[in-house]
Structures are given as C-alpha cells and as structure tokens.
C-alpha cells in the first residue's frame, strides 16, 4: 500500500504538492488540537470566530503559495520522469537536494505565519501569553518540517537506482543516516516533549486541561515514534540484509552479485562500494585467467600476489623441452592456418600433461615448448612428474598421428625468477639444465622412442618410475665438454604387443634444430 502511494505521488502531477500539504496540515492539526485541549481556545471569548478568520488568512495564502511551488517543483525535479528518459547529471544532483530544499522552504513559509498567529491569539486573550502561543506554533512548524523531510526523502527513493546509473556518488550530506536519526528523534520525541513542556509551563492552563493535553501529546509522541522509528529501522535493516547476502555470494565466488542502490545515505555509498568490489574482483579474476593463459597459472598467481620488483632464487629443477620434427617442411607444405591448428593441438597436449603433473609451461617458441618442474612452486620430487609428462606427451602425439616430436629432459641448478626491468618483467629459468634439455631434444628426434633423459633426472626419480626407463647411450652433446648418459623409456607391454601407437621414425634428413625459446641456450 505504501509503495503504491509513493509511486502515485511520483507520477501524479499533483502528487508532490499533496504530500507537502498533508505534512503541513498535520502540523496545523496537532497545534489546533493542543490549543483546544489546553483550554486556550476557550479563553478567546465571544469574538473567537473573528480571531480565527484573522489567523487563517496567512495559512491560506501560505498554502496556495506552497501548492504552486510544489507543482513547480514537480516539473522542475521530475520532468525527466514525465519525459520517460534518464536524468542528466545536473538533474540527478538536483534531485538529491529535493528533501532539504522542500523542508527549508516549508520552514520559511511557516515562520511568518507562526509570528502572526501567535501575535493575534495572544492579543485576543487576557493573559497575553505570546511566548506560550509562539512556542506552540514554532514547535508545530518544526514537527511539520521534519515530517516533510522524512516523507520526501522516502518519496524519492524509487528514483535512486536511476540516479545511481548517472552519478557515481548518490550520497548527499543532508540525507545521511545521522541526519535521518536526528530528524526521526525530533518527530518522535523531542518536539512532542517540548510541546508538553510548553503546556505544563503555561500558568493560565488549569490542571485538568494540562492532564488531558499531556495524555494527547504522549499519544502523539508514541504514534509518531512508532511510525518514524519503524520506517527508519526498515530503511537501515532492509539494505543491510541485501548487502549481507551480496557479500556472502561474493565470498562464495559469485562475482556477478550486485545490489541495487536505493539510498542517498552512507548505505547508498556502501551499496555502491559493494558493487565496485564485485566488479574489481571480477576484473581481477578475468586478468588472472587471461594472464594465466599467457604465462601459466602459477606465474600469474605469483605476479598478482607479489610486488612489481625483480625477484628470483636458485632452484634445482627438471626442464622438459619439446620440439617438432620436420616443422620447416610442414610449414612450407601446409597453409599457415592448418599448420597453426596442428601446433595448437600439440601444445594443448603439452599443457595438459605438464599441468596435470604440477609443472609449468614456461614458454612457447614457435613449434617448441619449455616446461619446468620445481619452479615457481617447489616440488619434493620434480623428476618423476617430468618423466611421466614426457611419456604422456609422446604417446598422445603419436596417437594423434599429425606431428612427430623430440623430447629432452634434464635436471640441475638454475635461476628461477623475473628478468627484465621494473616496467616489463618475465618469469623464466636460466641455467645449464635448460641448455642440456634443448640439446637432448635435438638428439631425441632420431631415437625410436623420441625421448631422452639425462642421468641426473633418472637418479632423482622414484623407484617405480625408474623401472620404466633404460640406458640408451652416452652422447657427446654439442657445446658440452663432458659426454651425457642418456636414457629412454621402455616400451610398455601394450606397445610391445602392437596394441598402442609407436613413435614415428624421423625422416632421413633431420631439419635444423629449433631455438631454445630464448632461455640463454647456445644451440
């Protein structure tokens, strides 16, 4: 019911003036009733009718002026609503000032009437009680103005979501929670109590009239207090429940959670902040996802949680290098799009096998990929997962039958960290193990099983994994002084029985070796 009345007041051309007039008439009714119960009207004598006529002149003029200004305000503040369009930034800011503007004008209209009415009434009585009547009318005007503020503030609330789309800031200093609490206190307690004090302090009022006036003011205060306090509590509690639910959803990972901005107080700012929080977290998650696709999830996490400075340390890692055999010839024979599609299928296999074994695909370089096990996340055993990943990559690539690859695996001490400048960083690994893996990859292209691992890798692997490997040969790798003991994997029973794909032998004329992905490898 209340929501319907509010929507009517917003849409009807006379809605705002009806609201303002109702508030002012309410204040007049409280004053008139108080004057009657306190016995003041009975002291006007036989000429009370003329006195009331004189007193009613200014309220009538003030009411007409108020109605005209309220109709003008309706067009001035809500013209965009009648035109069925969003408000401009200027109109939105103006709307936030509406409760304060109308309240201030109501007080300005009340002030002359208060003085005139007090003067006329006090002149018509023998006691000449100008201070008492002035106090009553002043307090009635304050009650009316405070009620006007609360109601108009509630009236504009359905428009706040629209205003929030135009303005980043929907809060206004006059509509803070503190201001609402103070105005509610004035309506519910302060003004009725001051009226009661005024009646009790009037020496012209007898005891019987004081008692019934006191009962009346107590009823007015309690009634207004219940309504105003309930409205204030609902205005605070309802958005707080909504905010709590939204934050719970965000905490559970629902970054699409949003709240509608329905308040011009600090609560509205809090609603806006919650939406900004969700948007920023969503953007951060999007950046994490995109960043992770380019540099790996672990490196992305490290970069996002760390400081933008050059950091790194020495780590013993296992490096796995994958390179395509005959890529130059295929690039010549195939259309670029078809060749890239084949490479993407290969690299998806490399990524899946590496990440499933807790490794990092550190770099793609054309048709080659460098995978690291043991950095940036340290592993108790980084050799075993590297060997498992190598066998899986070789088997899945052979099963697909599109490409032939060579895989080299080496282990040793490397620098693992950021290189570059303060404005452009890249996580990488630099060390002899990377060079050795690249050299083994070149030799592995001529090995039937297409995989060669160094002795250090085999020695560091677990016993169960070591049984899958056999010594292949001791090779003098290019650029290295000492010969390298090389191991390759043993065909599984399925391979020996012909139930699983075998690696494709390399063509007679091997292509030039691929680059080592910029890892400081001299090839």
Residue, then its C-alpha position, 0 to 999 in steps of 0.5 A: x500500500x505504501x509503495x503504491x502511494x509513493x509511486x502515485x505521488x511520483x507520477x501524479x502531477x499533483x502528487x508532490x504538492x499533496x504530500x507537502x500539504x498533508x505534512x503541513x496540515x498535520x502540523x496545523x492539526x496537532x497545534x489546533x488540537x493542543x490549543x483546544x485541549x489546553x483550554x486556550x481556545x476557550x479563553x478567546x471569548x465571544x469574538x473567537x470566530x473573528x480571531x480565527x478568520x484573522x489567523x487563517x488568512x496567512x495559512x491560506x495564502x501560505x498554502x496556495x503559495x506552497x501548492x504552486x511551488x510544489x507543482x513547480x517543483x514537480x516539473x522542475x525535479x521530475x520532468x525527466x520522469x514525465x519525459x520517460x528518459x534518464x536524468x542528466x547529471x545536473x538533474x540527478x544532483x538536483x534531485x538529491x537536494x529535493x528533501x532539504x530544499x522542500x523542508x527549508x522552504x516549508x520552514x520559511x513559509x511557516x515562520x511568518x505565519x507562526x509570528x502572526x498567529x501567535x501575535x493575534x491569539x495572544x492579543x485576543x486573550x487576557x493573559x497575553x501569553x505570546x511566548x506560550x502561543x509562539x512556542x506552540x506554533x514554532x514547535x508545530x512548524x518544526x514537527x511539520x518540517x521534519x515530517x516533510x523531510x522524512x516523507x520526501x526523502x522516502x518519496x524519492x527513493x524509487x528514483x535512486x537506482x536511476x540516479x545511481x546509473x548517472x552519478x557515481x556518488x548518490x550520497x548527499x550530506x543532508x540525507x545521511x543516516x545521522x541526519x535521518x536519526x536526528x530528524x526521526x528523534x525530533x518527530x518522535x520525541x523531542x518536539x512532542x516533549x517540548x510541546x508538553x513542556x510548553x503546556x505544563x509551563x503555561x500558568x493560565x492552563x488549569x490542571x485538568x486541561x494540562x492532564x488531558x493535553x499531556x495524555x494527547x501529546x504522549x499519544x502523539x509522541x508514541x504514534x509518531x515514534x512508532x511510525x518514524x522509528x519503524x520506517x527508519x529501522x526498515x530503511x537501515x535493516x532492509x539494505x543491510x540484509x541485501x548487502x549481507x547476502x551480496x557479500x556472502x555470494x561474493x565470498x562464495x565466488x559469485x562475482x556477478x552479485x550486485x545490489x541495487x542502490x536505493x539510498x542517498x545515505x552512507x548505505x547508498x555509498x556502501x551499496x555502491x562500494x559493494x558493487x565496485x568490489x564485485x566488479x574489481x574482483x571480477x576484473x581481477x579474476x578475468x586478468x588472472x585467467x587471461x594472464x594465466x593463459x599467457x604465462x601459466x597459472x602459477x606465474x600469474x598467481x605469483x605476479x598478482x600476489x607479489x610486488x612489481x620488483x625483480x625477484x628470483x632464487x636458485x632452484x634445482x629443477x627438471x626442464x622438459x623441452x619439446x620440439x617438432x620434427x620436420x616443422x620447416x617442411x610442414x610449414x612450407x607444405x601446409x597453409x599457415x592456418x592448418x599448420x597453426x591448428x596442428x601446433x595448437x593441438x600439440x601444445x594443448x597436449x603439452x599443457x595438459x600433461x605438464x599441468x596435470x603433473x604440477x609443472x609449468x609451461x614456461x614458454x612457447x617458441x614457435x613449434x617448441x615448448x619449455x616446461x619446468x618442474x620445481x619452479x615457481x612452486x617447489x616440488x619434493x620430487x620434480x623428476x618423476x612428474x617430468x618423466x611421466x609428462x614426457x611419456x604422456x606427451x609422446x604417446x598422445x602425439x603419436x596417437x594423434x598421428x599429425x606431428x612427430x616430436x623430440x623430447x629432452x629432459x634434464x635436471x640441475x641448478x638454475x635461476x628461477x625468477x623475473x628478468x627484465x626491468x621494473x616496467x616489463x618483467x618475465x618469469x623464466x629459468x636460466x641455467x645449464x639444465x635448460x641448455x642440456x634439455x634443448x640439446x637432448x631434444x635435438x638428439x631425441x628426434x632420431x631415437x625410436x622412442x623420441x625421448x631422452x633423459x639425462x642421468x641426473x633426472x633418472x637418479x632423482x626419480x622414484x623407484x617405480x618410475x625408474x623401472x620404466x626407463x633404460x640406458x640408451x647411450x652416452x652422447x657427446x652433446x654439442x657445446x658440452x665438454x663432458x659426454x651425457x648418459x642418456x636414457x629412454x623409456x621402455x616400451x610398455x607391454x601394450x606397445x610391445x604387443x602392437x596394441x598402442x601407437x609407436x613413435x614415428x621414425x624421423x625422416x632421413x634428413x633431420x631439419x635444423x634444430x629449433x631455438x631454445x625459446x630464448x632461455x640463454x641456450x647456445x644451440 
